[in-house]
Amino acid sequence: MKELIQGLDGPRTAQQELFYDLEDAAAVIGWSVMELTALAANGRAPNEAAALMRICTLLGHQQEKIAAYAGEVKGLRINRV
């Protein structure tokens, strides 16, 4: 196992940077959806709750897109030089 870990501390390639940036963005959006959903469920006025739920739906769709892009980068279907 030790031999597999050696040499992994070098600089990231542009491809790796793109993948990790997309993966991080998807994670932040996912966290935001969870937080906004909790806010909407905690006794907000009906119009506020509805607005928060619409935002969550839109963010959820964006999260799916970004996660798909990250998968394409990982699968080398999107390449950054």
Secondary structure by P-SEA (a helix, b strand, c coil): cccccccccccccaaaaaaaaaaaaaaaaaaaaaaaaaaaaccccaaaaaaaaaaaaaaaaaaaaaaaaaaaaaacccccc
